[in-house]
């Protein structure tokens, strides 16, 4: 443990992804840049009786490729995704965990809901076949913190270990809190991220009854269902997967010659305290989180060149987020490119923030803005700069923003690293 130093610089040196647009960073980024949608027909359950029968599913994923097969059989799909993304990020970083440093490497890995499928399976076993058929291992493997625990087991990182749960802001909070843990001196490096597998029939039915799920443009392909900030938007589409960022002390990264994708320079977190579902008027909570992220380390608002927004494609949610952006950035809003990657992945719920942090970091590293898919009809109530074509752009600072049910708001800012 080191002394706290809130000026300590923290950088991203490793990335990992399991997602509807690819199961590794290279593939996922390539598809985001090309505008390839990962949304299709639901195969996880029979959705033929539902008006909305599409989602962003993960394909060609084998859990045993990433973790102990016995542990994989006992655990949730969300755990599998999280472990895979975490191991990718660790490998990508080139950081080696061993006896000399394992107590100084932490894990902060969250989820929005945790082990719902195991719970459902064992409730059915109890009701249909009796109490002796309930698996003795299901409780430990169905907890929200099962993924962070399993990552420690699989990687040997036994420092600070925490699972954050803040609904759809989980990933944003996890990545940003990991940076603060390093500044606080608890760790020299942290495997951060989040995971989710929300494609369960009961969840799909619940979101549908909430009137949250959208539909494709009439007469157009399924891929048009997610259209953030578009005037015709009518709801989100569920997605699944995980994202992971390996964070470490800049001086450590420099000393070992690590590749540095970006620097983590801002973090804000605020609650609406308003409603469990609806965002507060003018997105005041989100605005406070973004403003806090700017002020924490003095990021100039007029040097933010890109925002990866929450942008779920809900009529009120997108409007409130646009209002929040205007509140924070004023006239500079017209110069900020909005790259809404949920247009391609769907809403990955608790995994959204970490996947979108990955996309934001890659935008900064590559100086590239992935287009927002399906944006055709501008909404005057969402007066934002939304590129419809991927393009190169100078990006000094980029902000990733997310908002969770219950009024949880998180924002994290990444800065281009130029070797200074």
C-alpha positions as CSV (number, residue, x, y, z in Angstrom):
1,X,0.0,0.0,0.0
2,X,1.3,3.4,-1.0
3,X,0.5,6.9,0.3
4,X,-2.5,8.6,-1.4
5,X,-1.6,11.0,-4.2
6,X,-4.5,12.5,-6.0
7,X,-2.2,13.9,-8.6
8,X,-1.0,10.4,-9.5
9,X,-1.6,9.8,-13.2
10,X,-3.5,6.7,-14.3
11,X,-3.4,5.2,-17.8
12,X,-5.2,2.5,-19.8
13,X,-2.7,-0.1,-21.0
14,X,-5.0,-3.1,-21.8
15,X,-8.4,-3.7,-23.3
16,X,-10.8,-6.6,-23.4
17,X,-14.2,-7.1,-25.1
18,X,-17.0,-9.7,-25.4
19,X,-19.8,-8.1,-27.4
20,X,-22.4,-8.3,-30.1
21,X,-19.9,-6.7,-32.5
22,X,-17.0,-8.9,-31.7
23,X,-15.3,-11.0,-29.0
24,X,-11.9,-9.2,-28.9
25,X,-10.9,-5.5,-29.1
26,X,-9.6,-5.6,-32.7
27,X,-12.8,-7.2,-34.1
28,X,-15.1,-5.0,-32.0
29,X,-13.4,-1.8,-32.9
30,X,-13.2,-2.7,-36.6
31,X,-17.0,-3.3,-36.7
32,X,-17.7,-0.1,-34.8
33,X,-15.7,1.8,-37.3
34,X,-17.3,0.1,-40.2
35,X,-20.8,0.6,-38.8
36,X,-21.6,-3.1,-38.5
37,X,-24.7,-3.8,-36.4
38,X,-24.6,-6.6,-33.9
39,X,-28.4,-6.7,-33.5
40,X,-30.5,-9.6,-34.8
41,X,-33.2,-12.1,-33.9
42,X,-33.3,-13.4,-30.3
43,X,-32.1,-17.0,-30.0
44,X,-31.7,-17.2,-26.2
45,X,-35.4,-18.1,-25.8
46,X,-38.5,-18.3,-28.0
47,X,-39.4,-14.7,-28.6
48,X,-41.9,-15.4,-31.4
49,X,-44.8,-14.3,-29.2
50,X,-43.4,-10.9,-28.5
51,X,-43.7,-7.7,-30.5
52,X,-40.0,-7.0,-30.0
53,X,-38.0,-10.1,-30.8
54,X,-34.4,-8.8,-31.4
55,X,-31.3,-8.2,-29.3
56,X,-27.6,-7.7,-29.5
57,X,-26.4,-11.3,-28.8
58,X,-22.8,-12.6,-28.3
59,X,-21.9,-15.3,-30.8
60,X,-19.2,-18.0,-31.1
61,X,-18.2,-17.8,-27.4
62,X,-17.0,-20.8,-25.5
63,X,-16.6,-20.3,-21.8
64,X,-14.1,-23.2,-21.4
65,X,-11.7,-21.3,-23.6
66,X,-11.3,-18.7,-20.9
67,X,-11.7,-20.4,-17.5
68,X,-11.7,-23.7,-15.7
69,X,-14.4,-25.9,-17.3
70,X,-15.7,-27.1,-14.0
71,X,-16.1,-23.6,-12.7
72,X,-17.7,-22.5,-16.0
73,X,-20.3,-25.2,-15.7
74,X,-21.3,-24.0,-12.2
75,X,-21.4,-20.3,-13.0
76,X,-23.4,-17.7,-14.9
77,X,-22.8,-16.6,-18.5
78,X,-22.2,-13.1,-17.2
79,X,-19.3,-14.5,-15.2
80,X,-17.9,-16.2,-18.3
81,X,-18.0,-13.0,-20.3
82,X,-16.4,-11.0,-17.5
83,X,-13.5,-13.4,-17.0
84,X,-12.9,-13.5,-20.7
85,X,-12.8,-9.7,-21.1
86,X,-10.6,-9.3,-18.0
87,X,-8.1,-11.9,-19.2
88,X,-8.0,-10.2,-22.6
89,X,-7.3,-6.8,-21.0
90,X,-4.5,-8.3,-18.8
91,X,-2.9,-10.1,-21.7
92,X,-3.1,-7.0,-23.9
93,X,-1.4,-4.9,-21.2
94,X,1.6,-7.2,-21.1
95,X,1.5,-6.9,-17.3
96,X,2.6,-10.0,-15.5
97,X,1.0,-10.9,-12.2
98,X,3.3,-12.9,-9.9
99,X,4.1,-13.4,-6.2
100,X,5.9,-10.1,-6.0
101,X,3.0,-7.9,-7.0
102,X,-0.3,-9.8,-6.8
103,X,-1.3,-8.1,-3.6
104,X,-0.9,-4.8,-5.3
105,X,-3.1,-5.6,-8.3
106,X,-6.9,-5.1,-7.8
107,X,-10.1,-6.0,-9.5
108,X,-13.1,-3.7,-9.7
109,X,-15.7,-5.5,-11.9
110,X,-19.4,-4.9,-11.7
111,X,-22.7,-6.1,-13.1
112,X,-26.2,-4.6,-13.2
113,X,-28.1,-7.7,-12.1
114,X,-25.8,-10.6,-11.4
115,X,-26.8,-14.3,-11.5
116,X,-30.4,-14.3,-12.5
117,X,-30.4,-17.4,-14.7
118,X,-29.0,-19.6,-11.9
119,X,-31.6,-18.2,-9.6
120,X,-34.4,-19.0,-12.1
121,X,-33.0,-22.5,-12.7
122,X,-32.9,-23.4,-9.0
123,X,-36.3,-21.9,-8.2
124,X,-37.7,-24.2,-10.9
125,X,-35.8,-27.2,-9.6
126,X,-37.1,-26.5,-6.1
127,X,-40.7,-26.2,-7.2
128,X,-40.7,-29.1,-9.6
129,X,-38.4,-31.6,-8.0
130,X,-37.9,-30.6,-4.4
131,X,-35.3,-29.0,-2.1
132,X,-32.6,-31.6,-2.5
133,X,-32.3,-30.7,-6.2
134,X,-31.2,-27.2,-5.5
135,X,-27.5,-27.0,-6.4
136,X,-25.3,-26.3,-3.4
137,X,-22.9,-24.2,-5.5
138,X,-25.6,-21.9,-7.0
139,X,-25.6,-19.2,-4.3
140,X,-21.8,-18.5,-4.5
141,X,-22.0,-18.4,-8.3
142,X,-25.2,-16.3,-8.6
143,X,-24.1,-13.3,-6.5
144,X,-23.3,-10.0,-8.2
145,X,-19.7,-10.2,-7.0
146,X,-19.2,-13.6,-8.5
147,X,-17.4,-12.2,-11.5
148,X,-14.9,-10.0,-9.5
149,X,-14.2,-13.0,-7.3
150,X,-13.7,-15.4,-10.3
151,X,-11.4,-12.9,-12.0
152,X,-9.2,-12.9,-8.9
153,X,-9.1,-16.7,-8.9
154,X,-8.3,-16.9,-12.6
155,X,-5.7,-14.2,-12.8
156,X,-4.1,-14.2,-9.3
157,X,-4.8,-10.5,-8.7
158,X,-5.6,-10.6,-4.9
159,X,-5.4,-6.9,-4.0
160,X,-8.4,-4.6,-3.5
161,X,-11.5,-6.4,-4.9
162,X,-14.9,-4.8,-5.4
163,X,-18.1,-5.3,-7.3
164,X,-20.0,-2.1,-8.2
165,X,-23.7,-2.3,-8.9
166,X,-25.3,0.9,-10.3
167,X,-27.6,-0.5,-13.0
168,X,-26.7,0.8,-16.4
169,X,-24.0,3.1,-15.0
170,X,-22.1,0.2,-13.5
171,X,-19.3,0.0,-16.1
172,X,-18.6,3.7,-16.0
173,X,-18.4,3.7,-12.2
174,X,-16.2,0.6,-12.2
175,X,-13.6,2.0,-14.6
176,X,-13.5,5.4,-12.9
177,X,-13.4,4.0,-9.4
178,X,-10.5,1.8,-10.4
179,X,-8.5,4.9,-11.3
180,X,-9.3,6.4,-7.9
181,X,-8.1,3.3,-6.2
182,X,-4.7,3.6,-7.8
183,X,-4.5,7.3,-6.9
184,X,-5.5,6.4,-3.3
185,X,-2.5,4.1,-3.2
186,X,-4.4,0.8,-2.6
187,X,-3.1,-0.7,-5.9
188,X,-0.5,-0.1,-8.6
189,X,-2.9,-1.6,-11.2
190,X,-6.5,-2.6,-11.5
191,X,-8.5,-4.9,-13.8
192,X,-11.7,-2.9,-14.2
193,X,-14.9,-3.4,-16.1
194,X,-18.4,-4.9,-16.1
195,X,-20.5,-7.7,-17.5
196,X,-24.1,-8.6,-18.2
197,X,-26.3,-11.3,-19.7
198,X,-29.8,-9.8,-19.5
199,X,-31.3,-11.9,-22.3
200,X,-33.8,-13.8,-20.2
201,X,-37.4,-14.1,-21.1
202,X,-38.7,-12.6,-17.8
203,X,-36.4,-9.6,-18.3
204,X,-37.5,-9.1,-21.9
205,X,-41.1,-9.3,-20.8
206,X,-40.5,-6.8,-18.0
207,X,-38.8,-4.3,-20.2
208,X,-41.5,-4.7,-22.8
209,X,-44.3,-4.1,-20.3
210,X,-42.3,-1.1,-19.0
211,X,-42.7,0.2,-22.6
212,X,-39.0,0.6,-22.9
213,X,-38.3,-1.6,-25.9
214,X,-38.3,-0.1,-29.4
215,X,-39.0,-1.4,-32.9
216,X,-37.2,-1.1,-36.2
217,X,-38.2,1.6,-38.6
218,X,-41.4,0.4,-40.3
219,X,-40.6,-1.8,-43.2
220,X,-36.8,-1.7,-42.5
221,X,-34.3,-4.2,-41.2
222,X,-33.9,-5.2,-37.6
223,X,-30.6,-3.3,-37.4
224,X,-32.5,0.0,-37.4
225,X,-34.1,-0.6,-34.0
226,X,-31.6,1.3,-32.1
227,X,-31.5,4.9,-33.3
228,X,-30.2,7.2,-30.5
229,X,-31.3,10.9,-30.7
230,X,-33.2,10.3,-33.9
231,X,-36.7,11.9,-34.0
232,X,-38.3,8.5,-34.8
233,X,-36.6,6.7,-31.8
234,X,-39.1,4.6,-29.8
235,X,-37.1,2.6,-27.3
236,X,-34.0,0.6,-26.7
237,X,-33.0,-3.0,-27.6
238,X,-31.2,-5.3,-25.1
239,X,-27.6,-6.3,-25.6
240,X,-25.1,-8.5,-23.7
241,X,-21.4,-8.9,-23.1
242,X,-18.5,-7.4,-21.1
243,X,-15.8,-4.9,-21.3
244,X,-12.5,-4.5,-19.4
245,X,-9.8,-1.9,-19.1
246,X,-6.5,-2.6,-17.4
247,X,-5.5,0.6,-15.6
248,X,-2.1,1.3,-14.0
249,X,0.1,4.0,-12.6
250,X,1.6,6.0,-15.5
251,X,5.1,5.8,-14.0
252,X,4.9,2.0,-13.8
253,X,3.6,1.8,-17.4
254,X,6.5,4.0,-18.6
255,X,9.1,2.0,-16.7
256,X,8.0,-1.3,-18.3
257,X,7.6,0.2,-21.8
258,X,3.8,-0.5,-21.9
259,X,1.7,0.7,-24.8
260,X,-0.6,3.5,-23.5
261,X,-4.0,3.9,-25.1
262,X,-5.2,6.9,-23.1
263,X,-5.0,8.6,-19.7
264,X,-8.0,8.6,-17.2
265,X,-8.4,12.3,-16.2
266,X,-11.9,12.9,-15.0
267,X,-14.7,11.2,-13.0
268,X,-18.0,12.3,-11.8
269,X,-20.9,10.5,-10.0
270,X,-24.3,11.9,-8.9
271,X,-27.8,10.7,-8.1
272,X,-31.1,12.0,-9.4
273,X,-32.9,11.3,-6.2
274,X,-36.1,11.5,-8.3
275,X,-37.6,8.4,-9.8
276,X,-36.6,4.7,-10.2
277,X,-37.2,4.8,-14.0
278,X,-37.7,8.3,-15.4
279,X,-34.7,10.8,-15.5
280,X,-34.9,14.0,-13.6
281,X,-35.9,17.2,-15.3
282,X,-33.3,18.5,-17.8
283,X,-31.1,15.6,-16.9
284,X,-29.8,17.5,-13.8
285,X,-28.1,14.5,-12.2
286,X,-26.2,13.6,-15.4
287,X,-25.2,17.2,-15.8
288,X,-23.8,17.3,-12.3
289,X,-21.8,14.1,-12.9
290,X,-20.3,15.4,-16.2
291,X,-19.5,18.8,-14.6
292,X,-17.8,17.0,-11.7
293,X,-15.7,14.9,-14.2
294,X,-14.5,18.1,-15.8
295,X,-13.7,19.9,-12.5
296,X,-12.0,17.0,-10.7
297,X,-8.7,17.6,-12.5
298,X,-9.4,20.8,-14.4
299,X,-10.3,19.4,-17.9
300,X,-11.2,22.4,-20.1
301,X,-14.8,22.0,-21.2
302,X,-14.0,23.6,-24.6
303,X,-11.3,20.9,-25.3
304,X,-13.8,18.0,-25.0
305,X,-14.1,16.8,-28.6
306,X,-16.1,13.6,-28.3
307,X,-18.8,12.2,-26.1
308,X,-19.9,8.5,-26.1
309,X,-23.3,9.1,-24.6
310,X,-25.8,6.9,-22.7
311,X,-27.9,7.3,-25.8
312,X,-30.3,4.3,-25.4
313,X,-32.8,5.5,-28.0
314,X,-35.7,6.2,-25.6
315,X,-37.7,9.3,-26.3
316,X,-37.4,11.0,-22.9
317,X,-34.0,9.6,-21.9
318,X,-32.2,10.9,-25.0
319,X,-33.9,14.3,-24.7
320,X,-32.8,14.6,-21.0
321,X,-29.2,13.6,-21.8
322,X,-29.1,16.2,-24.6
323,X,-30.3,18.8,-22.2
324,X,-27.7,17.8,-19.7
325,X,-24.9,18.1,-22.3
326,X,-26.1,21.6,-23.2
327,X,-26.2,22.5,-19.5
328,X,-22.6,21.5,-19.1
329,X,-21.0,22.5,-22.4
330,X,-23.1,25.4,-23.6
331,X,-22.4,26.6,-27.1
332,X,-19.4,24.2,-27.3
333,X,-21.9,21.4,-27.5
334,X,-22.2,22.2,-31.3
335,X,-18.5,21.2,-31.7
336,X,-18.6,17.9,-29.8
337,X,-19.0,14.8,-31.9
338,X,-21.5,12.4,-30.4
339,X,-20.6,8.7,-31.1
340,X,-23.6,6.6,-29.8
341,X,-22.3,3.0,-30.1
342,X,-25.5,1.5,-28.6
343,X,-26.8,2.0,-32.1
344,X,-24.7,-1.1,-33.0
345,X,-24.6,-3.1,-29.8
346,X,-27.9,-2.4,-28.2
347,X,-28.1,-1.6,-24.5
348,X,-25.7,-3.9,-22.7
349,X,-27.1,-2.8,-19.4
350,X,-24.5,-3.2,-16.6
351,X,-21.8,-3.9,-19.3
352,X,-22.6,-0.8,-21.3
353,X,-20.3,1.6,-19.5
354,X,-17.2,-0.6,-19.7
355,X,-17.8,-1.4,-23.4
356,X,-18.4,2.2,-24.2
357,X,-15.3,3.2,-22.2
358,X,-13.4,0.8,-24.5
359,X,-14.9,2.5,-27.5
360,X,-14.1,5.9,-26.1
361,X,-10.5,5.0,-25.4
362,X,-10.1,3.6,-28.9
363,X,-11.5,6.8,-30.4
364,X,-8.9,8.8,-28.4
365,X,-6.1,6.4,-29.3
366,X,-7.0,6.2,-33.0
367,X,-8.3,9.8,-33.3
368,X,-11.4,8.4,-34.9
369,X,-15.1,8.9,-34.4
370,X,-17.4,5.9,-35.1
371,X,-20.6,7.0,-36.7
372,X,-24.0,6.7,-34.9
373,X,-25.9,4.2,-36.9
374,X,-29.5,4.9,-38.0
375,X,-29.5,8.6,-37.4
376,X,-31.5,10.1,-40.2
377,X,-34.2,12.4,-38.8
378,X,-32.8,15.1,-36.5
379,X,-34.8,15.9,-33.4
380,X,-34.8,19.6,-32.6
381,X,-35.1,18.6,-28.9
382,X,-31.8,16.8,-29.2
383,X,-29.7,19.5,-30.9
384,X,-26.4,17.6,-31.1
385,X,-23.5,17.0,-33.6
386,X,-24.1,13.4,-34.5
387,X,-21.9,12.2,-37.3
388,X,-23.5,9.6,-39.6
389,X,-20.1,8.6,-41.2
390,X,-17.0,7.4,-39.4
391,X,-14.3,10.0,-39.7
392,X,-10.9,11.0,-38.4
393,X,-10.9,13.9,-35.9
394,X,-8.6,15.6,-33.5
395,X,-9.7,14.3,-30.1
396,X,-8.0,15.8,-27.1
397,X,-10.4,14.7,-24.4
398,X,-13.4,12.3,-24.7
399,X,-16.1,11.7,-22.2
400,X,-18.1,8.5,-21.7
401,X,-21.5,9.1,-20.0
402,X,-24.0,6.6,-18.6
403,X,-27.2,6.7,-16.6
404,X,-28.8,3.9,-14.6
405,X,-32.2,3.0,-13.4
406,X,-32.6,4.4,-9.9
407,X,-31.0,7.7,-10.9
408,X,-27.4,6.6,-11.0
409,X,-25.2,8.9,-13.2
410,X,-21.6,8.4,-14.0
411,X,-19.1,10.1,-16.3
412,X,-15.4,9.4,-17.1
413,X,-13.0,11.4,-19.2
414,X,-10.1,10.1,-21.2
415,X,-7.2,12.2,-22.5
416,X,-5.0,11.5,-25.5
417,X,-1.6,10.4,-24.3
418,X,1.2,12.0,-26.2
419,X,4.2,10.8,-24.2
420,X,4.4,13.8,-21.8
